[in-house]
Amino acid sequence: TGDGDYTSIYSIGILKTTDGGNTWNTVGAGSWDLPEINYISRILIHPNRPDTVLFAARNAIYVTYDGGINWFAPTVANGGNFKDMEFNPADPDIIYASSKSYVFKSTDGGFSWVTLTNGLPTGGFGRVSIAVTPANANVIYALYSNAPYIGSDIYGLYKSGDAGASWAMVANSSALPLGEMSRYTTALAVSPIDEDHVFAGGTDMDESTDGGLTWSHNFCSGYYDQHEIAFVPGNPTEMLIANDGGIYRIDGTGGCFYSSVGMTITQFWRLGTSALSGMIYGGAQDEGHFNMPNTGNWNHEMLIGDGMECMIDYTNDNNRYRSRQFGELFRTTNGGSNFQFITPIALGSGEWITPFVMHPTVPNTLFGGYACVWKTINKGSNWTKISPDLNSSTKIQSLDLATSNPKVNVAATIDSIYRTTDGGLNWNNINSTLPTDSAAITYIAIHSLDPSVMWVTFSGFEQGKKIYKSIDGGVTWINISGTLPNVPVNCIVHQKNYMEALYIGTDLGVFYRDSTLSDWVNCNNNMPNVKISELEINYFTQKIYVATMGRGMWESTLP
């Protein structure tokens, strides 16, 4: 469970099914609490002894010989942050593993491990992927990537022809230009019938037919971050490619097919809705944006990079705004036929997800949170700074405007909240009594009718420090966390004119509270326990919409 490539979606351990997926149970020491902040990147099941299972996790390699009743973690020198594992095709008691910087080998079924170093680089990398092939059980490939998270490319591909005893580089970063993000996304596979036919994935995917010496681009995978490449058992020319766009299949005759229709696996960062038609807008991980008119069918608005915050003009559906990582903002006035870049260079970059809000009565006026708050009165053609730099070390990641008094604006970084009541002439810090020393601010929301009432949510695993409320503009704060589970709270939305109803999005779904309740209640009926990235209420459709990280988008009718 969890996401081994995106480590803010943590694992609760290993689940096992013995009835084809109808029911699942945790297994022994492979069960974790979320605060352990662990992840699992690979599971191997012994082909001859199915009760022998290994998994690679952040903190260790775990092994069970009895189907998960008992687990142990062998000591591995230079171990930690394990990423990949493979059985030797001729002898599954020989196992290879990799971490951020090293390659390891076991010859006794995972009971003990040694570090392979002869000809390999050591230390200082971000990821190592490995691949083997039944065409030659002595051949192993290892793909090393640079350590920086963004702006790096592949450091080098190494090959061993003697089961890992010695290695030689066969391609460097100039010969294998797989693009940026290689620590986050690296995949490697070798044909089961040809030891020289190698596939390597980064931002793109390339293939080599001469053992890695020369490379050509493979177009079947699209332009998404590649995470896994697998050959179909029994058909050595058919491949499955898993990436941020879904699953692609190469059928062995040159055909390329998109194969994940109906799986509901999109990772949405943010969403927006139309007050006129109910159109839904969503920004997705590495896939740009999607919009769904009231026809019920999604349209893809491709934008290279991650689709982030998005908004629809509440007076005209043709006017839309979309953004990608670090606050690059785009505008369309013709319903998406074309977009114009409207982020002035003077703003600099924002947070990974940069917040934008629209004025509640003047739709041409927008606000954006970067190192400071910026304002435009002409749909982004020109911007004016209306605040000083609100935090010297971090940037704004949450922003809200009081609908009952638009001169009241609140902006938050991960550890500070600032408020203005005069449209930005003066700002005051209002987080003095909040637990910002032990938890990070994630979201702020102002009451729809009373600008002095607001709520702030926190991430992290500090028990009982999840949500705080102020009724005096932030002078004092009241802890209203109640008995919420000890997981991050990512967002909050207030339903106007209904018993001060609040909805929050957590790493375990949605919770609800109103003035008639003394505590929060779980309201995940029919929805998976998944990380919620944003909530939005649409009063035209009378629905609340939920953007999730990995299970698409959901809706529920408001009470």
N, C-alpha and C positions, 0 to 999 in steps of 0.2 A: 504494500500500500504506500501511498505518498507519491511524490514526484522526485526521482533521483537527480533530475537535471535542474529543477527549480526548487531550491531548498527552503522556501518559505511555506511550501505545502508539505508538512512533515508526515512521517510514517507512524502508524500505530503498530507496525510489525507485520508478521506473516499471517495470512489467513489460509485455511485449507478447506477444500471441498472433497467429499468422497461420493457425491451423487451428481456429478456433472454440472455443478454450479447452482443447484437449487438452494442449498444451505451452506453456510460458511462458519467456521469456528477458528478462534485464535489457537496458536499452538505453543505451549510451554514458554520458554524464555524468548521466543520470537514475538512476544506481546509487550508493547511499550505504552507508557503514558505519553501524551503529546509533549509535556515539558521536557522530555528527553532530547527533543530537537534532533531526531535522527532521520536517516533516509536509507532506502534500500535501492540499489542500482541494478542488481542482477540476481537471479535465482537459477541454480543448476540442480537437476534431478538425475541421479545416476541411472544410466540406460539399462543396467543389468540388475541393480538393487534399488528399487524405487523408494525404499525407506531411508536411503542415504541422500540427504539434501544439503546444499550449501547456499548461503546467500551473502552477498557483499554489501556491507553497510558503511555508514560514515565512520563508526568507531572500531569496527572489527570485521573479520570474516567469521561467520557462524556455521557450525556443522552439526547435523543430527544424523544418527545411524538407526534411529527407531521411529522414523516418520514424524518427528516433531515433539515427542514426549520429553526428551532430554536434548539440550543443546550445549555445546561448549565453544569457546572462542580461543583457538590456538594462538600462542604468541607469535607475532610476525615482526621481525626486525624491520625498521623503517616503515612500519605499517601505519594505517590511518587513512581516511577518505578513500576507501576502496570503491572502484568504479566498474570493473569488468572482470569476467571469469570465463574460461573455456576448458572443456575436457580435451585431452589429447585424443584424436579420433581413433587411434589404434589401441589405446589403453586408458580407460576412463579413471583409473586410479592415479593417473598423472594429470594434474590440474594446473592451469596457468591463471594468474590473477594480476590485476593492475590497480594502481592507486593514482593519486594526482601526479606522482613523479617516478614511480618505480614499477618494475615487472617482477612477479614472484612465481615460484614453482613448488609444487608438492608432488612427491612420488608415492605417498602413502594414503591417498584418498582424502587429503585435507587435514590430516592429523598434525603435520608439521610443514613448515615453509622455509624456503631460502630465497634471498634476493638475487636476481640475475643482473650482473653488472658488466660482463665482458663485452665491450663495444657499445654499451648503452650510456646515454647521459644520465646524470643523477641530480636530483633536487631542483627546486625552483620552477616547476612547471604547474600547469593548471589541470591537466588531464592526460591520461594514457589509455588508449583503446587497443584491444588485441583481437587477433583473428587467426583461426587455424583452418585446415582443409583436409578432408579425407583423401584428396589426390596425393598428398605426401604428408604423413603424420609428423614428420620431423620439421616441417616448415611452420614458422610462426611469424606474424607481422605485428609490429607495435607502432602505433601512431601517437606521437607526442605533440602536445599543443602548448603554446605559451601561457604564462600565468595570468596576464591581465584579462579582465572579464570582457572588456570592450576594446576594440582596436587591435586585436591580435590576430595572427593567422597561424597556420600549422608550422610547427618547428621542424618536424621531420618524420619520415617513415623509415623504420628499421626492419630488417629481415634476418631471421635465423634459419639456417638449413640443418642444424644439428640439435633440435629440440631445446634450444635456448642456451646452449653452452657458449656460443659466440654469436655476435651480431654485427651487421654492417648497415650504414645508412644507404638507402636506395633513392630517396627523394627528399629535397629540402623544401622550404617554403616557396621558393621561386618556381620550382618544378611542379609543386602541388598547391596551386592557389585556391584553397577552399574558402577563403573569405574570413570575415571577422567572427567573433563569438565562439571561438573554438573551445574555450573552457566549458561553455554552456552546452555546446552541441558538437559532438564528434561521433561518427559511426564508421565501422570498418567491417568488411566481409571479403572472403575469398571464395571463388568458385569451387564447388565440391569435386569438379572433374578436371580443373586446370589450376595448378598452383600459381601461375603467373597472371591469372585474370583477377584483378583486385578492384574493389569498389571502396571509395573513401568519401565520407560525407562530412561537410561542415555547414556553412551557410548554403552552399550549393553541393552537388554531388558529382564527382569525377570517377572515371574508370581507367584502368591500365591493363594492357594485354601482354606486357613484357616484364612483369614482376615489379612494377612501380617505377621504371626508368622514365617512361613518357606517359602523359595523361591527356584525356579528352573529356569534355563536359558531357554528362548524361542528363538529358532534358526531361526524362520521365518524372523526376522528383519535384519538378516545379522549382520555385525560388523560395524555399522555406528552410528553416534550420532542420538538419537531418539528425535523427536520434537513434534509429535502428535500421539495419539491413539484414534480411534473412532469406535464405534459399528455401523453397518449398520442398519438404521431404518427398523423395520419389520422383522429383522433377528438377534435375540439376540446372535447368536453364530458366526456371520461373522464380521471380524474386518478389518480395514484399518490402516496401520502403515506408517507414513510419517517420513522419516529420510534423512540424507545426501546422501544416495544412491538412493533415489526416493520414490516410494510408493510400499508397499508390502500388499498382501491380504491373510488373513487366512479364508478359506471357511467354517469353522465350522465342517469339517470332518477330520481335520488334514492336509489338503492340504495347501501348501504355494506357492504363486505365486508373481513374480515381475510384477507390473502392470503399470509402467509409460513409457512404450515404446512409442516413438514418441512425447513426451511432450516437448523436447528441454528445459531442466531446469538445465543442468549442470553448476556449478559455477567454471569457470576456473580462476586460479590465473595467469598462465603464459603459453606461447606457444613457440614452436620452429618449424622450417621447414627444409626440406632437399633441398640443392642446386643441388642435382643430380636427384632426382625422384619426388620432390614435396610432399613427405611424410609430414604429419602434426603431431606434437607432442604437447600434452597438459597436464599440471598439474592441478588437480582438487581438490576442497575443499573436504577433508576427503575421497577421492576415489583414491588416487595414481595418475597414469598417464594413458592416452589414446594415441594410435597412429593410424593414418589412412593412409595406403599406397594409391597408386593411384587406388585401387579397389573401393574406396568409402565407405568401411565398417570400423567402429571403432573397434579396439582391446583394451581390458582392461589389463593394467599392474598393478595389485594390489600392493599397497605399503601402509602398515599400517600408517595412518596419512594423512596429506595434501600433494598432489602433487604440487610442486613449480616449480622453474626454470628448463628448460630442453633444451638440445642442441643436434644437430645431426652433426657429422663430415661431412664437406662439400666435403670430398674426399672418404668417405666410409659410407654408410647408416648403416652398422652393428655396427659402433662405436657411441654409444649414451650415454648421460649423463642425469641423472635425480636427483632431490633433493626433500627433504621435509623440513618442517618448521625448522627454526633456522640453516639452512645451512648444513644438512647432505647430502652428495653428493655420488652418486653411478654411476658406469660405467659398460657398457656391450660392449663386442667386438664381440658378436655373434648374434646381432640383437634382443636381449632381452631374449634369452633363459635363461640366468642367469646374475645377477648383482653383482658387487663387491663394497664394501664400501671403499671409497677412501678419506675420510676426516680425516686427521691426528688430533689426540687429541690436539696437540699444537695450532691448530687454534682457539679452543674454539667455542662457539656458535655464530651464526650470527644473523641478524635481522630475524623477522618472515618470510619475503621473502628475502633470501640472494642472491645477484646478482652474476652471473658467466658470463664471456665472453670468446670467443675463439679467438686466434690470427688469423688475416686475411690471413696469408700466410703459417703458420706453425700450422697445426691443432692439433698436440700433445701438444701444449702450451696453457694453460688455465690460467685465472686470476679469483680469488674469493675475494669478499669483506666481511670481518668480522670486527673486531675492527681495523684491518689494511688490506692492500692489500697483498695477497699471490699469488705466481706464481708456476706453475708446467710446466716442459718441457717434461714429460713422461706420459701424460694422467692421472695425479693425483696420480701416485705411490709415488712421493716425492714432497714436497712443500717447497718453500723458501719465507720468508717474505721480501717484497720489499718496505715497507713503515713503518714509525713509527705509533703508535696508532694515528689515525687522529682526534679522538674526545674522550674525556675522559668519556662523559656521554652517548653518543649514538653510534651506529654502522653503518657501511656503508649499504645503501639501494639502491644505484644506482651506476653503474659502466659502463664506456665506453672506448673503445680503438680506436684511430684514424686509419681508414683503409689505409689512405695515408701515415701515419708515425706511425707505431706501438710503437715507443718510447714515444708517447704522450698518456698518460692515465689520465683519470679524474674520481675521486671518490667523492661521496657525502653522507653525513649523512642528517638528517632532517633539519639541520641548518648550515651546512658548506660544502664548496666544495674545493677540493684539486686537484692540477694538477702537473704532472711531464712531462718534455720534454726529459728526458735522461733515460727512462726505469725504473725509480724508485729510482735513486740515490738521487735525491732532489725533494722535494714536496713544493708547495707554496699554501697558502690559497688565494682563488680568489673570495670570496663572499662578500667583504667589502661593495659593493653598492647595494646588493640585500636585499629584505624585509624579511630577515630570522627572524626578531623579531616578525612578525605578521602572517607569513605563513610558512608552512612546505614544504621543497623540496621533490619532488616525483620522478623525473626522469631527466636524462641528456642525451644529444645526441650530438655527434661531426659530423660536416660536412664530407661527404664522400670524398671530394677532398681537403679541406682546413682545416688542424688541428687547425688553430687559430679561426675558427668559431664554435660556439656551442650554444646550447639552453638548458634552464633549466625550468622545470614546477613546479607549486606549488599547494598544496591542500588548504583546508580551504575556508572560505567565506568572504575574503577580496576583495571587489569589485575592479576590475582593476589590481589585482596583481596575474596574472595567468601564464604568459610566458615571459621570458626575453632572449635576444640574445646578444652574445658577438662576435665581429669580431677581437679582439686583445688578444685572449687567456685568457679572464676573467679579464683583467685589468679594463675594463669598461663594463657596461651592458645597454642595451636598452630595455625598456618595450614595448613589441609587443602584449600585451593582447587584444588591440582593444576593441570591444564590446562583447566579449565572455560573456555568462551567468555567474552569480555569483555562480558557483559550482566548486568543486575540479577538477583539471586537473591531471590525473594519469600517463600519458605516452605520449611520442612523438617519431616520427620516421621521418627520412629525406629520400626522394626519390632521388637517385643520377641521375645526368644528365637530370634533368627535371625541369627547371625553379625554382630551389631551393624549390621544393614542400615539404610541411610539413603536417603531419597528427597528430592530438592529440586525445587522448582518455579521455573523461570526464565522470562525473557521469550522463550525459545526452546524451551520444553517441559520435560520431566522428565529428570533425571539420577539415577544410582544408584551406590552404593558400599557395600561391606561389608568385613569383616576379611580376606577373601581377595584383595581388589583393592588395587592400589597407586595407583589413580586413579579418577576418575569415568567412567562410561560412559553414553552416550546410550541411553535406553530409550523412545523415542517411536514404536515400531513401530505403524503404523496410526493414529497420532494426529498432528494438524497441529502445525507449529512455531508455537505460539501462546503468549501470555502466560498463565502459570499463577498464579492468585491464592491457591489453598489446596489442600492435600492432607490426606486423612484416611484412616486405616486402620480397617476394621471387621473384628473377629476372629470375629464371628458368620457373616458371609458369606465371610470369608477373601478380601476384596478391598480394593484401594486405590482411592480415588475422587479425581478431579481436577476442580476448578472452574476454568474458563477465562474469560478476558475476551473473549468474542465468538464462541466456538465451542462453547458449551454445557458439558455435564458428561460425563466419561468414567470408565471403570472398567477395572481389570485384576486378574486373579487373582494373589494373592500366591504367591511361591515357597514 
